[in-house]
Amino acid sequence: MSWGGRGEAFNQGYDHDDVNLRQRHHCTDVPCCLVFLVVLGAFGIAFGYGTTQGNIGKLYHGIDYQGKFCGIDGPDGVPGKPYLFWCLNSAMTGASIEINLKDPICVEQCPGSESAGGGSPYEAQAECKQVSSSMQINSYKTMVVMNRYCFPDTNSIYKS
């Protein structure tokens, strides 16, 4: 059995006058490559414009409750506070914890992380008073994620 273009088993049962594949088919690679290159060029121009006219750091820095970017200098940034932290809605009671996901704040260090040290209860974040209704809200132990975000350290929060 031959799988080549002219093998008997492959061509068996076909009328070569009706099905002439070489005449029916044509190359479509060249137009597709040209369209691909035009689209690639358009994305290159958009990327170049974005990097020269914008601040690429805004893509990966956290945004606080005021719409400012953590760790970025300038009027729309919070310099010196590179980490995004979510405050508690109220004081922790037992194993219950409610985090205010709508109003994060920028902090210098993640509370309770290895880099911050600190004991329990962790220092209250001053800005948490502005975004929550409680007068005194203690912090909780966090871990640094992607060197930008303070996520709750669930191993320490739910320990019995």
Order of alpha helices (4+ residues) and beta strands (2+ residues): alpha-alpha-alpha-beta-beta-beta-beta-alpha-beta-beta-alpha
